[in-house]
Amino acid sequence: LPDTVTALEYNAFYGCSSLTSIVLPDTVTALMDAAFYGCSSLTSIKLPDNLNFLGASVFSQCSSLININIPNSLTYIPYETFKHCTNLTNIDLPETVIKIYEDAFSHCTNLKSIELPKKLTYLGSGAFDNCEALTSIEIPETVTSIERSVFLGCRNLSNITIPNTVTSIGDFAFYRCKIKSINIPEGVSSIGHEAFMFCSALESITIPNKVTSIEDNTFYG
């Protein structure tokens, strides 16, 4: 793309299934919704250092995407950004990212590792649902709520650290995970519907005195 381009608008390359690579000039500061949605042959892309706006579903269904950088200029990962990027194995998030929105990495089935930024405040529902290769995750102390379905279907997730700052665990949060033991933080007062359902490897769990509500099927199976 020429360096006269400053933004890629909605659906700019939507469904270009034969596109394998593209070079974005440093002049690009915005990628609008679904700009590369369904570019199923795209294997890698370098985001410009000055990118300050990333729309929803920009790389959703880019099933061949292996490598991508997230520049320090971004403070959030939007809705469904990498949904169904099934070849993405790892990704480095800069410390500038403070919010990861709903379904951002949903169904990234080969995502093996990700380090959450230390100042992250929001982890949206379904953010990592069905990331089947993910084995461990550490949630930073700036997060106060585990939203619904965040790690649903992460069937190999066996090691997770929940900080004491968390006060609630949402519905289906760890549904069908491989967790063997879990310490619910002291500040948690509610554990949602089917939050740990079908966690068949679960051997021990510590529930604090502040918990006033454990919903139906929470530890079923």
C-alpha positions in Angstrom: 0.0 0.0 0.0 1.3 3.5 -0.7 2.3 5.8 2.1 -0.6 8.1 1.2 -3.0 5.7 2.9 -3.9 6.7 6.5 -6.8 4.3 7.2 -8.4 1.1 6.0 -12.1 1.4 6.1 -14.8 -1.1 7.0 -14.5 -4.5 5.2 -11.6 -3.1 3.1 -10.1 -6.6 2.3 -13.1 -8.6 3.6 -13.0 -12.2 2.3 -9.9 -11.9 0.2 -9.2 -15.5 0.8 -6.1 -15.7 -1.5 -4.3 -12.7 0.1 -1.1 -14.1 1.7 0.7 -10.9 2.8 0.4 -7.2 2.9 2.7 -4.3 4.0 1.0 -1.5 5.8 2.8 1.9 5.7 3.6 3.8 8.9 1.1 6.4 7.8 -1.8 4.0 8.6 -3.3 5.0 12.0 -6.7 3.2 11.8 -8.0 -0.2 10.8 -11.8 -0.2 10.8 -14.1 -3.1 11.5 -13.5 -6.3 9.6 -10.8 -4.8 7.5 -9.2 -8.2 7.0 -12.1 -10.5 8.0 -11.9 -13.9 6.4 -8.5 -13.4 4.7 -7.9 -17.1 5.3 -4.5 -17.3 3.5 -2.9 -14.3 5.3 0.0 -15.7 7.4 1.6 -12.6 8.9 1.2 -8.8 9.1 3.1 -6.0 10.8 0.9 -3.3 12.3 2.3 0.2 12.1 3.8 1.7 15.2 1.4 4.7 15.0 -1.8 2.7 14.8 -4.2 4.1 17.4 -7.6 2.7 16.3 -8.4 -1.0 15.8 -12.0 -1.9 14.9 -13.9 -5.0 15.8 -13.3 -8.4 14.0 -10.3 -6.9 12.0 -8.5 -10.3 11.7 -11.5 -12.6 12.5 -11.4 -15.8 10.5 -7.8 -15.3 9.4 -7.2 -19.0 9.9 -3.6 -19.0 8.6 -2.4 -16.1 10.6 0.7 -17.2 12.6 2.5 -13.9 13.5 1.3 -10.5 14.3 2.7 -7.6 16.4 0.6 -5.4 18.6 2.1 -1.9 18.8 2.5 0.1 22.0 0.1 2.7 20.6 -2.9 0.5 21.3 -4.6 0.3 24.7 -7.2 -2.3 23.9 -8.0 -5.4 21.9 -11.5 -5.1 20.4 -14.4 -7.4 20.1 -13.6 -10.6 18.0 -10.3 -9.2 16.8 -8.6 -12.6 16.4 -11.7 -14.9 16.6 -11.1 -18.2 14.8 -7.4 -17.4 14.1 -6.8 -21.1 14.4 -3.1 -21.1 13.5 -2.1 -18.3 16.0 0.2 -20.0 18.5 1.3 -17.0 20.6 1.0 -13.3 20.8 2.8 -10.6 22.7 0.6 -7.9 24.2 2.3 -4.6 25.1 1.9 -3.3 28.6 -0.1 -0.4 27.2 -3.1 -2.7 26.7 -5.6 -2.3 29.6 -8.8 -3.9 28.0 -9.4 -7.1 26.1 -13.0 -7.1 24.8 -15.5 -9.9 24.2 -14.4 -12.9 22.1 -11.1 -11.2 21.2 -9.2 -14.5 21.0 -12.2 -16.9 20.9 -11.5 -20.2 19.1 -7.8 -19.6 18.7 -7.4 -23.3 19.1 -3.6 -23.4 18.8 -2.9 -20.4 21.1 -0.5 -22.0 23.6 0.6 -19.0 25.6 -0.2 -15.4 26.3 1.0 -13.0 29.0 -1.6 -10.6 30.1 -0.4 -7.0 30.7 0.1 -6.1 34.3 -2.3 -3.1 34.1 -5.1 -4.9 32.4 -8.4 -3.9 34.0 -11.0 -5.6 31.8 -11.2 -9.1 30.4 -14.4 -9.4 28.4 -16.8 -12.4 28.2 -15.6 -15.2 26.0 -12.2 -13.5 25.5 -10.3 -16.8 25.4 -13.2 -19.3 25.0 -12.2 -22.6 23.3 -8.5 -21.8 23.2 -7.9 -25.5 23.5 -4.1 -25.4 23.5 -3.8 -22.8 26.3 -2.3 -24.5 29.4 -1.7 -21.6 31.9 -2.8 -18.0 32.5 -2.0 -15.4 35.2 -4.7 -12.8 35.7 -3.2 -9.5 36.8 -4.2 -7.8 40.1 -5.9 -4.9 38.3 -8.7 -7.2 37.2 -11.7 -7.3 39.5 -14.2 -9.6 37.7 -13.9 -12.9 35.9 -16.6 -12.4 33.2 -18.8 -15.1 31.8 -17.3 -17.8 29.5 -13.8 -16.2 29.6 -12.0 -19.5 29.5 -14.9 -21.8 28.5 -13.8 -24.9 26.7 -10.1 -24.3 27.4 -9.8 -28.1 27.9 -6.0 -28.0 28.5 -6.0 -25.1 30.9 -4.6 -26.6 34.1 -2.8 -23.7 35.8 -4.5 -20.4 36.5 -3.8 -17.7 39.0 -6.8 -15.5 40.2 -5.8 -12.4 42.1 -7.3 -11.3 45.4 -8.7 -8.3 43.7 -11.4 -10.4 42.0 -14.9 -10.2 43.6 -17.0 -12.3 41.2 -16.7 -15.3 38.9 -19.2 -15.3 36.0 -21.3 -18.0 34.4 -19.3 -20.7 32.5 -16.0 -18.9 33.3 -14.0 -22.1 33.5 -16.4 -24.5 31.9 -14.7 -27.7 30.8 -11.2 -26.7 31.8 -8.4 -29.0 33.1 -7.9 -27.3 36.5 -6.8 -29.6 39.3 -7.1 -27.2 42.2 -8.3 -23.7 42.6 -8.2 -21.1 45.4 -11.1 -18.7 45.2 -9.9 -15.3 46.3 -11.1 -14.0 49.7 -13.0 -11.1 48.1 -15.3 -13.2 45.9 -18.9 -13.2 46.9 -20.5 -15.0 44.0 -19.7 -17.9 41.7 -21.8 -18.1 38.6 -23.9 -20.7 36.9 -21.8 -23.7 35.5 -18.6 -21.7 36.3 -16.6 -24.9 36.8 -18.9 -27.4 35.1 -17.2 -30.5 33.6 -13.8 -29.6 35.2 -13.4 -33.4 35.6 -9.7 -33.1 36.8 -10.7 -30.8 39.7 -9.4 -32.4 43.0 -9.6 -29.5 45.5 -11.2 -26.1 45.8 -11.0 -23.5 48.5 -14.1 -21.3 48.9 -13.8 -18.2 51.1 -16.3 -17.1 53.8 -17.5 -14.1 51.8 -19.2 -16.3 49.1 -22.9 -15.9 49.5 -24.0 -17.4 46.2 -23.0 -20.6 44.3 -25.3 -20.9 41.3 -26.8 -24.1 39.8 -24.4 -26.7 38.3 -21.4 -24.7 39.3 -19.2 -27.7 40.0 -21.3 -30.3 38.1 -19.3 -33.1 36.5 
